[in-house]
Amino acid sequence: MAGTKKKTEDASSKSTPIVSASHLADAKQGWQMSELEYAMTMTYNAFSRWMIHCMDSAGYKDFNPLDILILHNVNHRKKEKRLADISFMLNIDDTHTVNYAIKKLVKAELVTGSKVGKEIFYRTTELGQETCRKYGEIRKACLLSAAEATDRDFNEISHVAKVLRSLSGLYDQASRSAASF
């Protein structure tokens, strides 16, 4: 029996990597990054779908993931933010997409802007704050309770977040290198 257990453990520890594109996954080096990229793609798409459905449940159907991220960023710490601040915090180079999202949020009366000198500072309205609160309640009921029920290790989730933030720097540097390649 002991021999059977060892074979099972060896087989499970040597799983086949699931990569985004086999042509980008060298057998010796690089397949790990392709495996990560595939996991990030799946996670991004699931996270985007989640945000849209959660926002829909909070009462707003016509927002895309970027709109929702910007709403929560503007609401973060109840501090007014400039377009450049929002773009920087979310690591977005194309400020036009951020500006377009802010216009949608202003039109929905979830965000408002006030001009100070040449800059416009944005903050959530009372309706925007209430929407973020509803979103948070739905998140707690649907996402956090499910994570708790499956005995997720929230410290491990925090560690993964730190690793992903550090990897974003690696991809940013590689992006700069590719732009001058």
Secondary structure, 3 states (H helix, E strand, C coil): CHHHHHHHHHHHHCCCCCCCCHHHCCCCCCHHHHHHHHHHHHHHHHHHHHHHHHHHHCCCCCCCHHHHHHHHHHHHHHCCEEHHHHHHHCCCCCHHHHHHHHHHHHHCCCEEEEEECCEEEEEECHHHHHHHHHHHHHHHHHHHHHHHHCCCCHHHHHHHHHHHHHHHHHHHHHHHHHHCC
